[in-house]
């Protein structure tokens, strides 16, 4: 193509292909058209006093340089001095050049038009595109020419070229064509052109992405095109992604960001940006937008799924504004604000921000208000959900006044109001309000206020009745609340469970469900575990309902790894073991309890649970249960029946000889077993309990020591009990417990056990040389409680630290 055109003009210093295209003239180029300085066709020719003609801009620059360098003002061609720097416009020449240029450009545009098709060579297409780009950049009026020549659709077609170079140049040319030209932008907006441009944003070649972003940025300056761009599926998502990309060059990132800023003019685009992670425009609309826009954006915010970090940012940015809308807007506006606050408050950290922004007083007022201004029930449910979220965030809500006379949420009247609402609303609100009470009872600073209010309102039975409801969320909330209350009102709850039909069975049914381990099951087990362990009536009812058999089955399955649910397995197992242990507190009163322990081998199960490493409460409770079982051993052991003496032996006792009976328990002097009489001498129980004396948890140590002390109790063979502990290498660990003095209870127990050990002369002799043990006993003798000081005195006598004739304390028998 280039070769077919007349190229009579020397290119001079210019080498750009687009200039070469321009210099291929249909009509000859006259020398008079060319500026001697720029070697380019003149646009504004002016003549000097000597008749020489130059481009105005070029000669003015020449004169300026002469003045700045201190040279004489001379003609750049003749180098002769000029008297004047006056410039006379060459109007005739300019008109002639313009006519010539118009004719040539029209011809060149026509030739370019013929080259813009898929059959042309890559070089011809690129040459045409560069020409069009060049003339549009040179003169804005040429954009009108390009539009009238129908070149814009042809350039768009080049976006489908198989040549990457052509596609890039087409994007670049379109930018030159539409820049600051609304009419050309309108033409480009027709059809699927914008969609095609957007597709380039996801191309692997960064150059195409860069050109596409630049073009979209220019198009986005037109408000009419903003909605068009935003309506294309994926456009805003890709642009948002580019703004956070670390692989894009800075210029591309900046243009993507500016494009999004322009697209914010359309509300739908703002919503899309928020959905795709660019929230600030939406937040700005909530803060600064018109009344209706604020509320529509607040409603949309409530529908978004936000990650937790974003929730905190949103709470800090618009939390106060949303609270103000919630307080003072019309019902529709309040609903929008509540939806947004519900979304934001679902993360603890953002809930705390909302509390500091003042959400509690209006929230509580909305819940408690009745009459003309009250919220409809569906919005009260949202308010209850938000209140549940903020109360369960861990913030000290008792420090926030919400009513007259510095009332707080846990003031008696407000708790009574919550309880009243719970009794007079539907399950969804009841569930959320129970969760509010769960949050308040989770805190040690507020639980006692709630307990007092529940007692004063007589609401215990109504709260217990929720255990039977079919709605799982509501039932779980009630069980969690009762679990939190049980350490403070265990007897009241036990009475309520024992006095009603169904609730205890419902709890057991929840615990026995086999679908893994749920939070509800862990809470139910924890609730039962906190009830008074010596309540014989409750234990009797659990025996009658077969509760312990179900619990034993669950514990065994957990130990065997047959139950799924890692998250709640620890609290669930702790609760189950505590509930199971309560049966050992009624052995002397309930023959059925003894029978249960024998049938299911509970002693062996608790011995096995001593090795549940990492779960201190299970080890502690298991040791305590073994203490109870072992205390009953002396009553359950079968003493041997001695044959009656013969006639001679009756008259002459010296002729009698006691028969030797083998296989008897050394400690209990009868026939024992771990299964039947719960004797600790079997099943490695003693060794496992001794091992726990080295535990870091003082409560575990105390429980283990208490269980071992049953081998030294009155009613058993203490000397043999000492021998058993010696064989289990338990003497030193017991003495170490005395020396460490971790707690007062532990010292009291250790002094008692050590005194029993020191009744053995060999041990007393051995210990008498240990100054540390003597010091520990002396310390107990001086500073412990009255009973322990008596026992310490006896121990010191065993090691000859106190003479036997000294009666420090009266004989207590």
Residue, then its C-alpha position, 0 to 999 in steps of 0.5 A: x500500500x505504501x509503495x503505491x502512494x506518491x512520497x515526495x517529501x523528505x522525512x527529515x528527523x521524523x521516523x515514526x510510522x504514523x508520520x511516514x503514513x502522513x507523508x504519503x501524499x495524494x497531491x504533491x507537497x510544495x516546499x512553501x508549505x514546509x517550515x525551514x525550522x521544523x521541516x514539517x507542514x505549517x499550520x500557522x505560517x508567519x512572515x518576517x520583515x525579510x519575507x521569509x516564512x516560518x511556523x509561528x511557534x518555531x520562530x517564536x522559540x528561535x527569537x526567545x533563544x536569541x534573547x536568552x543567549x544575548x545574541x543579535x536577532x537574526x533570520x535563521x535562514x539568512x543569518x542577517x540581523x533583523x530590525x524587528x521581531x514582528x510576525x505577519x500572519x500569512x493568511x493566504x498560505x495558511x488557507x492553501x495549506x489547510x485546503x491541501x491538508x484536508x484533501x490529503x487527509x481525506x484521501x489518506x483516511x479513505x486509504x486507511x479505511x480500505x486497510x482496516x479489515x481482516x484480509x489486510x496484512x498486519x503491517x498495513x493495519x498497524x500503519x492505518x491505526x497509527x495514522x488515525x491515532x496520530x491525526x486524532x492526537x494532532x487535532x480534535x476536529x479530526x475526531x469528527x472526521x474519523x466518526x463521519x468516515x465510520x472508522x470507529x466500528x472498523x477499529x473495533x473490529x480489529x479488536x478481534x484480530x489474531x495479532x496481539x500487536x493489532x489488538x493492542x494498537x486498536x485499543x490504543x487508537x480507540x483511546x485517541x478517538x474517544x478522548x474528550x469526545x462524548x459523541x465518539x464515546x456514545x458510538x463506542x458504547x453501542x453493541x457489545x464493544x464495551x463488553x469486548x474491551x472488558x474481556x481484555x482485562x483478563x488477558x494474560x498479556x499485560x500490555x493488552x490489560x494496560x491499554x484496556x484499562x486506559x480505555x475504560x478509564x476514559x470511557x468511565x468519565x462519561x456518566x452515561x457509560x458508567x452504568x454500561x460498564x458496571x452492567x457487564x458481568x465481571x467488569x467491576x470484580x476484575x477492576x477491584x482485583x487489579x487495584x489490589x494486585x501486586x503483579x500489575x504495574x503502578x500505572x495500571x493499578x492507578x487507572x483501575x482505581x480511578x475507573x472505579x472512582x468514576x463508576x461510583x456515580x452509579x448506585x448499582x456500581x457502588x453495590x457491586x463494588x461492595x459485594x466484591x470487596x470495595x466497601x468504601x464507596x458504599x460507606x461514603x454514601x451512608x455517611x454523606x449521601x442523600x437521605x434515600x441513598x443512605x437508607x438503601x445502602x444501609x439495607x444493602x450492607x445488611x445483605x452483604x457477607x463480610x469477613x471479620x476484619x471488614x466488620x470492624x472497619x465498617x463498625x468504626x466507619x459507619x456504626x454511629x451513623x447507623x445507630x442514629x438512623x436506628x434511633x430517629x428514622x422512619x420504620x423503613x429506615x430503622x429496618x435498614x439500619x437494624x439489618x446492617x447492624x445485625x450483620x456488623x455485630x456478628x463479630x466480637x471486635x466489631x460488636x465492642x465498637x458498636x457498644x462504644x458508639x452507643x448502641x445499647x440504650x436505643x437497642x434495649x429501648x426498642x425491645x422493651x417499648x410497647x405501644x404506638x412506637x413499638x417495633x413489629x415482631x420481625x424487627x424485635x427479633x433482629x434487635x434481639x439478635x443484635x443484643x445477643x451479639x453485643x452481650x456475647x462479645x465479652x464487653x463489660x455491659x454492666x458498665x454501660x448505663x441504659x436507663x434512669x438512675x444509672x440502670x444497666x442491662x443486668x439491673x433487676x428491672x431490666x432482667x425481669x423485662x427480658x424474662x417477661x419478653x421470653x415468656x410472651x414472644x415466639x420461639x425466634x425471639x425467645x431464642x435470641x433473648x435466652x442467648x442474651x442471658x447466656x452472654x450475661x451469665x458467661x461473665x463472673x461480674x454479671x451472673x450473680x445479678x441475673x441469678x438474683x433476678x431469676x430467683x426473685x421473679x420465680x422464673x426457674x421452672x419456666x426456664x427449665x421447661x424450654x429443655x423440652x421444646x422441639x426447636x433445637x436452637x431454642x433448646x440449646x440456648x436454654x440448656x447453655x443458660x441453665x448450665x451457666x446458672x447451675x453453679x449458683x442455683x444448682x439445688x433449685x434447678x435439681x428440684x425443678x428437674x426432679x419435680x417436673x415430668x420430662x425435662x430430665x429425660x429430655x436432657x438425657x436424650x440430648x446427651x445420648x444422641x449418636x450424631x457426633x458430639x455437639x455443643x448442645x450435648x456438651x452443655x447438657x452434660x455440663x448442666x447435669x454435672x453441676x447439679x448437687x452430687x449428693x442429691x439422692x432423689x435426683x440420682x435415684x431418678x436418673x437410676x430409674x430412667x437408665x441415664x447412667x447406662x447411656x452415659x457409660x456407653x458414651x464414655x466408652x465410645x469416646x475412649x475407643x475413638x468411635x465418636x466424631x466431634x473433636x471440637x466439643x469432646x473435652x467439655x462433653x467427656x468432662x461433663x459425662x464423667x462428672x455425672x457418672x461419678x455422682x452414682x458413687x456418692x449414694x452407694x451406702x443409700x442405694x443398693x441399685x447404685x452398687x449393682x450398677x457399678x458392679x454390672x458395668x465395671x465402673x471402678x475399672x472404668x474410672x481407673x482407666x480414666x485416670x490416664x486421660x492425660x491433658x484433661x485434668x477434670x476427668x482425672x480429678x473426678x475419676x480419682x474422687x469417684x475411686x475414693x468413694x468406691x474404695x471407702x465402700x470396699x470395707x462394707x462390700x468385702x466378703x469376710x471369711x466364715x470361720x468354722x466353729x471350735x470343737x468340744x475340746x477346743x471349747x474346754x481347752x483353748x490351747x488345743x484350738x488352731x485357727x485354720x489358714x485361709x488364703x486369697x484374702x485381701x491384705x487391706x480389707x481382710x476379706x475376699x475382694x475384687x475391683x469389680x465386686x467390692x471396688x478394691x483398689x489393690x487390683x487393676x493397677x489402681x494404686x500405681x496409677x493414683x501414685x503417678x498422679x501425685x506428681x501432677x501439676x494441678x493441685x486439685x488432681x493431686x488432692x483427689x489422688x491422695x484422697x483415694x490412696x488415703x482410703x487404704x489407711x482409713x479406720x476399719x482397714x488393716x493400716x499396716x498392710x495399707x502402708x505396705x501396699x503404698x511402699x510396694x507401689x513406691x508411693x511413700x516418697x511422692x506422698x512426702x513430696x506432696x507434704x513438702x510442696x504445700x500447694x494448697x491448705x486442703x492438700x496440706x491437711x490431707x497430706x499431714x493425715x496420710x503421713x501420720x498414718x505412714x509414720x505409724x510404721x516404725x521403719x518408715x518413722x525411723x527413715x523419715x526422722x533423719x529427713x529435716x525437710x519432712x520434720x520442718x513441714x510437720x512443725x509448720x503444720x503443727x504451728x500454722x494449720x487448723x486445729x484438727x490438722x495441728x493435732x494430727x501433726x503433733x502425733x506425727x512428730x511424736x512418731x519421729x521423736x520430735x515431740x516427747x510422748x509425755x508432752x500433752x500440747x492438746x487435750x486428748x480428743x480420742 
